[in-house]
């Protein structure tokens, strides 16, 4: 019996800058297959514990990462990031 491959979720546009350069955030042990996707820029590995909930997407342009209705910024100077006056 053949297994059907789960359909990949199409990345949404970034809710902050509108960019389409969005990749999924991987919250799992990194397998060789996942590492290849990360190396090719098709995903990013989670780099911290998630206390507010698990991020699902990351914008490669502005650094926003989000899931559902909340978001945060990891790149200094990103859209709506705290900037010194």
Protein Blocks (a to p, Z undefined) as FASTA:
>chain_A
ZZdddddddddddfklopabdcddddddddfklmmmmmnopaccdfbdcfkbpcfbdcfk
nopacehjbccdfbghiahiacdZZ
